[in-house]
Amino acid sequence: MNDPRPYSTHIRTARNVLTTISHCSSPFISTFLLIHLSAPALANLGGADLGSSVMILGREYYQTPFGEAFLVLGPMALHSFSGIAKRKGAEQKSRRWPSLLASTAYPLIPLFTLHFMTHRGIPSSPSSPLHSSELDFEFVKFHLQTYPKLSWFLYGSLLALTLIHGVEGVVVVWNRYYPGLRLRQLGKAKWARIAAVLTGIGGTVISGLWFISREVPMVFPDMVSA
């Protein structure tokens, strides 16, 4: 009879490697989100002008050839791959309903892809009248005013799922490396954390977008019709 222990050891090693990849890529993603979300958050104080200034400043970190590849897209790809691979391995053992961490991760992939293509990928094409580096919150304002229901749904869903996934991920990482100071992953404590983050961070970002959407549009007609 074949000894199953070597196979089990390989599986455990693979899971540990995937977990390490997932956890090590998280700080890069968190740093990007902190910088990226600061722009709409500060729009509460200075509207689209201040938000656009902060956004352009933040691009020095995440929209350079090196930064975009190695500090943003690379970590996101590694994070997604490692998470999906771990989940597929777990499904072979159990058919339980995915955790909140996994449930928020799957829809984030198409939502982020759509957000990236509309705000970065397509504007970077040679046929685009404006390069993505030239886009500011006037672009966001135009979509919020022209397609309000769709735009608010997409921005709101992307933001809410990202924050919930982030909160759950922080708890998982914290409990792994600080087992003596474990945070509760179930019950009222879990939902209180999520509510606090959605209200504090999510509410600040959404209110900034709302202030932007109420401003007078400053988009050139030829840019809108292009």
C-alpha positions as a printed NumPy array, in Angstrom:
array([[  0.   ,   0.   ,   0.   ],
       [  1.3  ,   3.432,  -0.917],
       [  2.072,   5.72 ,   1.976],
       [ -0.218,   8.803,   1.707],
       [  1.983,  10.881,   3.988],
       [  4.403,  12.233,   1.332],
       [  1.427,  13.39 ,  -0.753],
       [ -0.147,  15.072,   2.266],
       [  3.161,  16.748,   3.042],
       [  3.38 ,  18.154,  -0.491],
       [ -0.182,  19.47 ,  -0.273],
       [  0.519,  21.122,   3.076],
       [  3.739,  22.65 ,   1.753],
       [  1.961,  23.979,  -1.327],
       [ -0.768,  25.528,   0.801],
       [  1.813,  27.176,   3.047],
       [  3.615,  28.613,   0.018],
       [  0.349,  29.934,  -1.441],
       [ -0.577,  31.433,   1.927],
       [  2.793,  33.18 ,   2.159],
       [  2.396,  34.581,  -1.362],
       [ -1.088,  35.833,  -0.529],
       [  0.015,  37.481,   2.704],
       [  3.211,  39.014,   1.274],
       [  1.349,  40.592,  -1.637],
       [ -1.281,  42.14 ,   0.63 ],
       [  0.818,  45.102,   1.912],
       [  1.494,  46.244,  -1.667],
       [ -2.222,  46.18 ,  -2.467],
       [ -3.067,  47.957,   0.79 ],
       [ -0.544,  50.712,   0.06 ],
       [ -2.005,  51.222,  -3.402],
       [ -5.543,  51.389,  -2.01 ],
       [ -4.522,  53.89 ,   0.669],
       [ -3.036,  56.195,  -1.963],
       [ -5.767,  55.644,  -4.546],
       [ -8.694,  56.153,  -2.168],
       [ -7.134,  59.235,  -0.588],
       [ -8.05 ,  61.222,  -3.699],
       [-11.854,  60.821,  -3.539],
       [-11.741,  61.042,   0.257],
       [-10.02 ,  64.438,   0.136],
       [-12.57 ,  65.626,  -2.409],
       [-14.786,  66.18 ,   0.64 ],
       [-12.528,  69.126,   1.469],
       [-11.625,  70.525,  -1.939],
       [-13.888,  68.935,  -4.51 ],
       [-12.681,  67.6  ,  -7.841],
       [ -9.721,  70.014,  -7.966],
       [ -8.123,  68.735,  -4.764],
       [ -9.071,  65.139,  -5.539],
       [ -7.488,  65.358,  -8.984],
       [ -4.303,  66.897,  -7.56 ],
       [ -3.958,  64.083,  -5.028],
       [ -4.713,  61.5  ,  -7.715],
       [ -2.026,  62.855, -10.04 ],
       [  0.464,  62.912,  -7.171],
       [ -0.406,  59.312,  -6.286],
       [  0.258,  58.191,  -9.838],
       [  3.947,  58.813,  -9.198],
       [  3.746,  55.646,  -7.103],
       [  1.365,  53.362,  -8.968],
       [  1.348,  54.461, -12.622],
       [  5.036,  54.419, -13.499],
       [  6.274,  51.454, -15.585],
       [  7.946,  49.908, -12.532],
       [  5.291,  50.829,  -9.985],
       [  2.351,  49.611, -12.038],
       [  3.973,  46.268, -12.86 ],
       [  5.721,  45.419,  -9.606],
       [  3.86 ,  47.383,  -6.923],
       [  0.256,  47.066,  -8.142],
       [ -0.619,  44.638, -10.939],
       [  2.011,  42.046, -10.043],
       [  0.962,  41.771,  -6.379],
       [ -2.715,  41.738,  -7.39 ],
       [ -2.102,  38.895,  -9.855],
       [ -0.132,  36.89 ,  -7.284],
       [ -2.761,  37.546,  -4.632],
       [ -5.585,  36.411,  -6.91 ],
       [ -3.753,  33.328,  -8.181],
       [ -2.719,  32.151,  -4.726],
       [ -6.206,  32.675,  -3.327],
       [ -7.936,  30.823,  -6.163],
       [ -5.426,  27.972,  -6.009],
       [ -5.926,  27.597,  -2.256],
       [ -9.693,  27.652,  -2.652],
       [ -9.618,  24.992,  -5.37 ],
       [ -7.506,  22.785,  -3.15 ],
       [ -9.902,  23.262,  -0.252],
       [-12.909,  22.376,  -2.424],
       [-11.48 ,  18.902,  -2.941],
       [-11.778,  18.302,   0.8  ],
       [-14.928,  20.199,   1.619],
       [-18.027,  21.454,  -0.161],
       [-18.796,  24.094,   2.429],
       [-20.086,  27.471,   1.337],
       [-17.158,  29.859,   0.68 ],
       [-16.145,  32.176,   3.489],
       [-16.902,  35.891,   3.349],
       [-13.257,  36.427,   2.4  ],
       [-13.614,  34.179,  -0.658],
       [-17.145,  35.319,  -1.494],
       [-16.004,  38.929,  -1.799],
       [-12.862,  38.006,  -3.739],
       [-14.502,  36.358,  -6.746],
       [-16.692,  39.31 ,  -7.863],
       [-13.778,  41.681,  -7.27 ],
       [-11.87 ,  40.137, -10.176],
       [-14.346,  41.184, -12.933],
       [-15.135,  44.472, -11.178],
       [-11.469,  45.436, -10.915],
       [-10.834,  44.325, -14.501],
       [-13.674,  46.547, -15.735],
       [-12.462,  49.469, -13.601],
       [ -8.89 ,  49.058, -14.842],
       [ -9.899,  48.807, -18.496],
       [-12.188,  51.857, -18.43 ],
       [ -9.835,  54.046, -16.381],
       [ -6.422,  52.813, -17.545],
       [ -6.383,  50.165, -20.277],
       [ -8.652,  51.668, -22.947],
       [ -7.484,  55.293, -22.406],
       [ -3.898,  54.065, -22.894],
       [ -4.655,  52.859, -26.437],
       [ -3.332,  55.002, -29.338],
       [ -6.89 ,  55.631, -30.582],
       [ -7.971,  57.243, -27.317],
       [ -8.261,  61.07 , -27.43 ],
       [ -6.826,  61.269, -23.91 ],
       [ -4.14 ,  59.16 , -22.284],
       [ -5.045,  57.626, -18.934],
       [ -2.376,  59.76 , -17.241],
       [ -4.345,  62.841, -18.323],
       [ -7.64 ,  61.677, -16.827],
       [ -8.738,  63.263, -13.584],
       [-11.98 ,  63.45 , -11.619],
       [-13.701,  65.243, -14.498],
       [-13.798,  61.8  , -16.122],
       [-15.413,  60.333, -13.002],
       [-17.777,  63.305, -12.728],
       [-18.907,  62.869, -16.327],
       [-19.829,  59.223, -15.785],
       [-21.545,  59.881, -12.453],
       [-23.693,  62.555, -14.089],
       [-24.296,  60.813, -17.421],
       [-24.782,  57.229, -16.207],
       [-25.653,  57.743, -12.53 ],
       [-27.258,  54.385, -11.696],
       [-24.629,  52.261, -13.413],
       [-21.708,  54.372, -12.181],
       [-22.831,  54.458,  -8.549],
       [-23.485,  50.708,  -8.635],
       [-20.057,  49.894, -10.072],
       [-18.088,  52.305,  -7.869],
       [-20.093,  51.345,  -4.781],
       [-19.814,  47.599,  -5.367],
       [-16.082,  47.767,  -6.043],
       [-15.492,  49.873,  -2.936],
       [-17.708,  47.833,  -0.594],
       [-16.358,  44.444,  -1.691],
       [-12.769,  45.706,  -1.488],
       [-13.233,  47.015,   2.051],
       [-15.012,  43.886,   3.297],
       [-12.374,  41.654,   1.72 ],
       [ -9.653,  43.804,   3.236],
       [-11.132,  43.703,   6.734],
       [-11.516,  39.927,   6.61 ],
       [ -8.007,  39.551,   5.212],
       [ -6.451,  41.665,   7.953],
       [ -8.089,  39.483,  10.599],
       [ -6.821,  36.29 ,   8.94 ],
       [ -3.26 ,  37.61 ,   8.673],
       [ -3.323,  38.99 ,  12.226],
       [ -4.527,  35.71 ,  13.715],
       [ -1.899,  33.748,  11.807],
       [  1.085,  35.784,  12.966],
       [ -0.232,  36.886,  16.374],
       [ -2.108,  33.834,  17.681],
       [ -1.854,  35.08 ,  21.249],
       [ -3.863,  38.191,  20.346],
       [ -6.503,  36.575,  18.181],
       [ -9.364,  38.627,  16.789],
       [-12.81 ,  37.078,  16.674],
       [-13.799,  35.976,  13.166],
       [-17.46 ,  35.262,  13.939],
       [-20.406,  36.907,  15.616],
       [-21.053,  40.529,  16.479],
       [-17.378,  41.51 ,  16.614],
       [-16.909,  40.549,  12.964],
       [-19.881,  42.535,  11.711],
       [-19.023,  45.492,  13.941],
       [-15.583,  45.706,  12.294],
       [-17.094,  45.546,   8.829],
       [-19.726,  48.164,   9.656],
       [-17.086,  50.494,  11.111],
       [-14.864,  50.263,   8.031],
       [-17.752,  50.614,   5.58 ],
       [-19.067,  53.62 ,   7.477],
       [-15.712,  55.29 ,   8.132],
       [-13.659,  54.642,   5.005],
       [-16.441,  53.714,   2.596],
       [-18.669,  56.572,   3.685],
       [-15.853,  59.097,   3.338],
       [-14.972,  57.949,  -0.182],
       [-18.599,  57.814,  -1.319],
       [-19.349,  61.266,   0.085],
       [-16.308,  62.615,  -1.765],
       [-17.64 ,  61.148,  -5.005],
       [-21.047,  62.632,  -4.226],
       [-19.567,  66.126,  -3.853],
       [-17.738,  65.632,  -7.151],
       [-20.94 ,  64.526,  -8.877],
       [-22.689,  67.733,  -7.775],
       [-20.133,  70.033,  -9.386],
       [-20.503,  71.702, -12.766],
       [-18.931,  69.495, -15.488],
       [-15.746,  70.864, -17.052],
       [-15.286,  68.301, -19.839],
       [-14.678,  69.509, -23.393],
       [-17.478,  68.484, -25.783],
       [-15.102,  66.75 , -28.214],
       [-13.729,  64.642, -25.379],
       [-17.235,  63.595, -24.32 ],
       [-18.33 ,  62.647, -27.812],
       [-15.12 ,  60.81 , -28.675]])
